[in-house]
């Protein structure tokens, strides 16, 4: 079966798409990526997949001159996609969201090919909201997303493909790998695939006070731009730490975390559920505020806290860390609220949904 995976260029789109692509490959499907990938082209190449990149940009509705250019690029990308779908004799198109995926899925619809979209966030993005009217299947990451789509018969709850726990985790070996100590509380700080300057800045301020009250150590994924500065700052803090600009083997990090601090992307929220790790989340304030609704999935279950970035400060973070370390949620709390998500192998479920599409042309 020849399948095109269409995706935008953020980690929240690419990471689930790559995991599903790998599962489809295991079932002898031929996979090609099509979309706008930005900095993620190397990840696609490293995973062994072919791709074609489109020139397309998001719609800036309040800037008419840019909107006109974006619409032109969108129409041209749709036309190019039509040609590529025909060239590669594509049987089905699976869209993983973002403006890079939109013209590809639209081309699939226009050419009569069966199409599917996957929504990573609780609140659907603009592209998926529009495309949901015409695609054959809508797959969702969170049960809370159902109410945002009109045709309930199209919806399949799959979960969000992400890292999942391994039964063979050796905590002592992982601690040694990161040069950390067994007796200390481990705080993991994540800023998304490119890091977050705001989280980096506030957290380091917080550590200066927190280390006086709690015996801590840190694993911090900070992004490239802040790496040099943070390395120097950590050297003065006199605590064990492991600092990375980027680290993709999250299954090596989550098992060590007593608490996770970071953004509220769909992949991160799903991983926090699967690894059952309490969290303090600072949702990315842009992109239509999608992350705020993702964060609420955890806060409403009592296993996490979140604060808007505009109110984020080291005094609030210090109190939140102390409270959550003192009283972490029990395992039964995770099972009670997330049994449906925990029971899903999202990559396998999505792959089966895609392979179940029937070619219409």
C-alpha positions as CSV (number, residue, x, y, z in Angstrom):
1,X,0.0,0.0,0.0
2,X,1.4,3.4,-1.0
3,X,0.8,6.0,1.7
4,X,1.7,9.6,1.9
5,X,2.0,11.2,5.3
6,X,1.4,14.9,5.3
7,X,2.7,17.0,8.1
8,X,3.7,20.5,9.2
9,X,7.1,21.3,10.6
10,X,6.8,21.3,14.3
11,X,7.9,18.4,16.6
12,X,4.3,18.0,17.7
13,X,3.3,17.0,14.2
14,X,6.5,15.3,13.0
15,X,7.2,13.0,16.0
16,X,3.8,11.2,16.0
17,X,4.0,11.0,12.2
18,X,7.4,9.3,12.3
19,X,6.2,6.8,14.9
20,X,3.2,5.9,12.8
21,X,5.3,5.7,9.6
22,X,7.7,3.3,11.3
23,X,4.7,1.1,12.3
24,X,3.3,1.2,8.7
25,X,6.7,0.2,7.4
26,X,6.6,-2.9,9.6
27,X,3.5,-3.8,7.7
28,X,5.3,-3.6,4.4
29,X,3.6,-0.3,3.4
30,X,5.5,2.2,1.1
31,X,5.8,5.5,2.9
32,X,6.6,9.0,1.6
33,X,6.4,12.3,3.6
34,X,5.0,15.4,1.9
35,X,4.6,18.8,3.6
36,X,6.6,21.6,5.1
37,X,9.2,20.2,7.5
38,X,11.4,23.2,8.6
39,X,14.2,21.9,10.8
40,X,12.9,18.3,10.9
41,X,14.1,17.1,7.4
42,X,17.1,15.4,9.0
43,X,14.9,13.5,11.4
44,X,12.9,12.1,8.4
45,X,16.1,11.3,6.5
46,X,17.6,9.6,9.6
47,X,14.5,7.5,10.0
48,X,15.0,6.2,6.4
49,X,12.0,7.9,4.7
50,X,11.8,9.7,1.4
51,X,10.1,13.1,1.3
52,X,9.1,16.0,-0.9
53,X,8.9,19.5,0.7
54,X,6.4,22.1,-0.3
55,X,6.8,25.8,-0.2
56,X,3.8,26.9,1.9
57,X,3.2,29.2,4.9
58,X,0.5,29.8,7.5
59,X,-2.3,32.2,6.9
60,X,-1.9,35.6,8.6
61,X,-5.5,36.7,8.5
62,X,-4.9,40.2,9.8
63,X,-2.1,41.1,7.3
64,X,-3.8,41.3,3.9
65,X,-0.6,41.5,1.8
66,X,0.8,38.4,3.5
67,X,-2.5,36.6,3.4
68,X,-2.7,37.0,-0.3
69,X,0.8,35.5,-0.8
70,X,0.1,32.7,1.6
71,X,-3.1,31.8,-0.3
72,X,-1.2,31.8,-3.6
73,X,1.4,29.4,-2.1
74,X,-1.4,27.2,-0.7
75,X,-3.0,26.9,-4.1
76,X,0.3,26.2,-5.8
77,X,1.2,23.6,-3.2
78,X,-2.2,21.9,-3.7
79,X,-1.6,21.7,-7.4
80,X,1.9,20.3,-6.9
81,X,0.6,17.8,-4.4
82,X,-2.0,16.6,-7.0
83,X,0.8,15.8,-9.4
84,X,2.9,14.1,-6.8
85,X,0.0,11.9,-5.6
86,X,-0.5,10.8,-9.2
87,X,3.2,10.3,-9.8
88,X,3.7,8.0,-6.7
89,X,0.4,6.2,-7.4
90,X,-0.7,6.9,-3.8
91,X,-3.5,4.8,-2.2
92,X,-4.2,6.9,0.8
93,X,-3.2,10.2,2.5
94,X,-2.8,10.6,6.3
95,X,-2.5,14.2,7.6
96,X,-0.9,15.0,10.9
97,X,-1.8,18.7,11.1
98,X,-0.2,22.0,10.4
99,X,-0.3,24.3,7.4
100,X,2.2,22.0,5.6
101,X,-0.2,19.1,5.7
102,X,-3.3,21.1,4.5
103,X,-2.6,21.2,0.7
104,X,-1.6,17.6,0.6
105,X,-4.7,16.3,2.4
106,X,-6.8,18.7,0.2
107,X,-5.2,17.3,-2.9
108,X,-6.0,13.8,-1.7
109,X,-9.7,14.8,-1.2
110,X,-9.9,16.5,-4.6
111,X,-8.4,13.5,-6.4
112,X,-10.8,11.1,-4.7
113,X,-8.2,9.3,-2.6
114,X,-9.2,8.2,0.9
115,X,-7.9,10.5,3.5
116,X,-7.5,10.6,7.3
117,X,-6.4,13.3,9.7
118,X,-4.9,12.9,13.2
119,X,-5.4,15.7,15.7
120,X,-2.7,15.8,18.4
121,X,-4.3,18.5,20.6
122,X,-7.5,18.6,22.5
123,X,-8.7,21.6,20.5
124,X,-8.4,21.0,16.7
125,X,-6.1,23.2,14.7
126,X,-7.4,25.4,11.9
127,X,-6.2,23.1,9.2
128,X,-7.8,19.9,10.7
129,X,-11.0,21.8,11.5
130,X,-11.5,22.6,7.9
131,X,-10.4,19.3,6.5
132,X,-12.6,17.3,8.9
133,X,-15.7,18.0,6.8
134,X,-14.4,15.9,3.9
135,X,-11.9,13.3,5.1
136,X,-13.0,9.7,5.6
137,X,-11.6,9.3,9.2
138,X,-10.8,11.7,12.0
139,X,-8.4,10.2,14.6
140,X,-8.0,12.0,18.0
141,X,-5.4,11.9,20.8
142,X,-7.8,12.7,23.7
143,X,-11.4,11.7,24.3
144,X,-12.1,15.4,25.1
145,X,-11.7,16.3,21.4
146,X,-14.9,14.5,20.3
147,X,-17.1,17.4,21.0
148,X,-15.1,19.7,18.6
149,X,-16.0,17.7,15.5
150,X,-19.4,17.5,13.9
151,X,-19.5,14.0,12.3
152,X,-19.0,11.7,15.2
153,X,-19.2,8.6,13.0
154,X,-15.9,9.5,11.4
155,X,-14.0,9.7,14.7
156,X,-11.6,7.0,16.0
157,X,-9.9,7.5,19.3
158,X,-6.3,6.3,18.9
159,X,-4.3,8.4,21.3
160,X,-1.2,10.3,20.4
161,X,1.9,8.3,19.3
162,X,4.7,9.0,21.8
163,X,7.4,7.4,23.8
164,X,6.1,4.7,26.2
165,X,7.6,3.1,29.3
166,X,9.8,0.0,29.0
167,X,9.4,-2.9,31.4
168,X,13.2,-3.3,31.4
169,X,14.2,0.1,32.8
170,X,17.3,0.0,35.0
171,X,17.1,3.1,37.1
172,X,20.6,2.8,38.5
173,X,22.1,2.5,35.0
174,X,20.1,5.6,33.9
175,X,21.2,7.6,36.8
176,X,24.8,6.6,36.1
177,X,24.4,7.5,32.4
178,X,23.4,11.1,33.4
179,X,25.9,11.3,36.3
180,X,23.1,11.7,38.9
181,X,22.6,10.4,42.4
182,X,20.1,7.9,43.7
183,X,19.1,9.8,46.9
184,X,18.2,13.2,45.4
185,X,14.9,14.4,44.0
186,X,15.2,14.6,40.2
187,X,13.5,17.5,38.4
188,X,13.2,17.3,34.6
189,X,12.8,20.5,32.6
190,X,11.5,20.5,29.1
191,X,10.9,23.5,26.8
192,X,9.7,21.8,23.6
193,X,11.8,20.7,20.7
194,X,13.5,24.2,20.5
195,X,13.6,25.0,24.2
196,X,11.9,27.9,26.0
197,X,13.9,30.9,27.1
198,X,11.2,31.9,29.6
199,X,11.2,28.5,31.3
200,X,15.0,28.3,31.3
201,X,15.3,31.8,32.9
202,X,12.7,31.3,35.6
203,X,13.8,27.8,36.5
204,X,17.4,28.7,37.1
205,X,16.2,31.6,39.4
206,X,14.0,29.1,41.2
207,X,16.9,26.5,41.7
208,X,18.9,29.0,43.7
209,X,16.3,29.1,46.4
210,X,14.9,25.5,46.0
211,X,18.3,23.8,46.6
212,X,18.4,25.4,50.1
213,X,15.1,23.5,51.0
214,X,15.2,20.3,48.9
215,X,18.0,18.0,47.9
216,X,17.6,18.1,44.1
217,X,19.3,17.3,40.8
218,X,18.2,18.4,37.3
219,X,17.9,17.0,33.8
220,X,17.3,20.0,31.6
221,X,16.5,20.1,27.8
222,X,17.0,23.8,27.1
223,X,17.3,24.3,23.3
224,X,20.4,25.5,21.4
225,X,20.1,29.2,22.0
226,X,20.4,29.1,25.8
227,X,22.8,26.1,26.1
228,X,26.0,28.0,26.6
229,X,24.6,30.4,29.2
230,X,22.8,27.7,31.2
231,X,25.9,25.5,31.3
232,X,27.8,28.4,32.9
233,X,25.0,29.1,35.4
234,X,24.6,25.4,36.4
235,X,28.3,25.2,37.1
236,X,27.8,27.8,39.8
237,X,24.8,26.1,41.4
238,X,26.6,23.2,43.0
239,X,24.0,20.6,42.2
240,X,24.2,17.5,40.0
241,X,22.8,18.2,36.5
242,X,22.5,16.9,33.0
243,X,22.1,19.6,30.4
244,X,21.2,19.0,26.8
245,X,20.2,21.3,23.9
246,X,18.1,18.4,22.5
247,X,17.5,14.8,23.5
248,X,15.1,12.4,21.8
249,X,15.3,9.3,23.9
250,X,12.7,10.5,26.4
251,X,12.2,6.9,27.6
252,X,15.6,7.3,29.3
253,X,14.5,10.5,31.1
254,X,10.9,10.2,32.3
255,X,11.6,7.2,34.6
256,X,14.0,9.3,36.6
257,X,11.7,12.3,37.1
258,X,10.1,13.1,40.4
259,X,8.5,16.0,38.7
260,X,8.5,17.4,35.2
261,X,8.4,21.1,34.3
262,X,7.6,22.2,30.7
263,X,5.3,23.1,27.9
264,X,2.0,21.3,27.3
265,X,2.4,19.9,23.8
266,X,0.2,16.9,23.0
267,X,3.1,14.5,22.8
268,X,4.5,15.7,26.1
269,X,1.1,15.5,27.9
270,X,0.6,12.0,26.5
271,X,4.1,10.9,27.7
272,X,3.4,12.3,31.1
273,X,0.3,10.1,31.3
274,X,2.0,7.0,30.1
275,X,5.0,7.5,32.5
276,X,2.7,8.7,35.3
277,X,4.8,11.7,36.1
278,X,3.4,14.8,38.0
279,X,4.0,18.0,36.2
280,X,4.0,21.8,36.3
281,X,3.1,23.1,32.9
282,X,3.5,26.5,31.3
283,X,1.5,26.3,28.1
284,X,2.9,27.9,25.0
285,X,0.8,31.1,24.8
286,X,0.5,31.3,21.0
287,X,-0.7,28.9,18.3
288,X,-4.4,29.7,19.3
289,X,-3.7,28.6,22.9
290,X,-4.0,24.9,22.1
291,X,-1.6,23.9,24.9
292,X,-3.8,25.4,27.6
293,X,-6.5,22.9,26.9
294,X,-3.9,20.1,26.8
295,X,-2.7,21.1,30.2
296,X,-6.2,21.0,31.6
297,X,-6.4,17.3,30.8
298,X,-3.8,16.8,33.6
299,X,-4.8,19.6,36.0
300,X,-8.5,18.5,36.0
301,X,-7.3,15.0,37.0
302,X,-5.2,16.4,39.9
303,X,-1.9,15.1,38.6
304,X,-0.5,18.4,37.3
305,X,-0.6,22.2,37.7
306,X,-0.3,24.9,35.1
307,X,0.1,28.6,34.9
308,X,-0.2,31.1,32.1
309,X,3.2,32.3,30.9
310,X,2.3,36.0,31.6
311,X,2.0,35.1,35.3
312,X,5.0,32.7,35.4
313,X,7.6,33.7,38.0
314,X,10.1,31.9,40.3
315,X,8.1,32.5,43.5
316,X,5.1,30.7,42.1
317,X,7.3,27.9,40.6
318,X,9.1,27.4,43.9
319,X,5.9,26.9,45.8
320,X,4.5,24.6,43.2
321,X,7.5,22.4,43.1
322,X,7.6,22.1,46.9
323,X,3.9,21.2,47.1
324,X,4.1,18.6,44.3
325,X,7.2,16.9,45.7
326,X,5.6,16.8,49.1
327,X,2.4,15.1,47.9
328,X,2.7,13.4,44.5
329,X,-0.4,11.8,42.9
330,X,-0.8,8.1,43.5
331,X,-0.8,5.4,40.8
332,X,-4.5,4.8,41.2
333,X,-5.2,8.4,40.4
334,X,-3.6,8.0,36.9
335,X,-5.6,4.7,36.3
336,X,-8.8,6.3,37.4
337,X,-8.6,9.3,35.0
338,X,-6.6,7.9,32.1
339,X,-7.4,4.3,31.8
340,X,-8.6,4.8,28.2
341,X,-5.4,6.5,27.1
342,X,-3.1,4.1,29.0
343,X,-4.8,1.1,27.3
344,X,-4.0,2.3,23.8
345,X,-1.0,1.6,21.6
346,X,-1.5,4.8,19.6
347,X,1.0,4.0,16.8
348,X,-0.5,0.7,16.1
349,X,-4.1,2.0,16.3
350,X,-3.3,4.8,13.8
351,X,-1.5,2.5,11.4
352,X,-4.5,0.1,11.4
353,X,-6.8,3.0,10.7
354,X,-4.7,4.2,7.8
355,X,-4.4,0.7,6.3
356,X,-8.1,0.3,6.6
357,X,-8.7,3.2,4.2
358,X,-10.1,2.0,0.8
359,X,-8.9,3.6,-2.4
360,X,-11.7,5.3,-4.2
361,X,-10.1,6.1,-7.6
